[in-house]
Each structure stands twice: as structure tokens, then as C-alpha cells.
Amino acid sequence: MGQPITVVTKPSSRAGVVRYETNRALTGMGHERFQPGDEILGDTPTDELARRLFARGGIAGLHVNGNVITVEFSGTEVDGIEEIISGLYLYWVEGVEVPSDDELTGAVG
């Protein structure tokens, strides 16, 4: 359940940097930057995306502005990034139990 994000990969003129353009804005009009080792405490979509990308590994830096995600890689492996971004708003995926109607409405308790 949820809606996948459409992602288009765009090369950059800088080696080791790739831009990903999405069909929805993640930051509004602001910029957000993340570096490895940053403590990411927020619960915005960009905070969650940064946690997921850094958990994947191989990321040297991340910048998000509106619907553009710029990833600086620390290595040469770039596979899997599109899937992480497109799955950001998917809630019930394989291995996650879908709550019952009672659980969703608060009738269980």
C-alpha cells in the first residue's frame, strides 16, 4: 500500500555524483544536506530517505532540493538507489503485516 515515487536518473558532469529527479517534491522550497555520520533525528521524508540511503552504504553525501536528490558516492556502486527512493512512500511491503480495520480505527485496545 502507498504510492511509488517515479524516479529518473540524470548523470552529472562530476564523477561520482548522480542526480535523481522524482515526480513529487520532498523538501518544499528548502534545501537539505546530509553527510555520513550526521545524527538524523527528524521524521520528514528527506530524513527517512537519508537514513535509508546511508544504511545502504557507499554514500559520501546527499543533497535534496524540491524533487531533485543529488547523491555523491564514495565508491563506484550506484545500484539500488532508484528502488530506495521509489519505495519511500510504500508502507506495507513484503514482511510487514497489514493492520486490521479495528487496529486502523482504534477500536482495539
C-alpha angles and dihedrals in degrees: 000000000000128000126282118233117236110234129194118191116220123188120232130219088235118081113244094020124107129179122215118197118200135196092241136048115249100185107030106224097330133096123234125192128192131186129190109274094028113138103238107198102156128097101218120124090255092052091052092045091051091050091051095046095047090047087057089057132216095082119128096178144349132207125182124189118170105306097345121095115190115196124192110201124213091204139020099266110103100158121122099028095107090053092051092051096043091050096052094105098037107110109175109045131153110311095023116107114229110233119241122248089256091054091049094049095042094244091129115076 
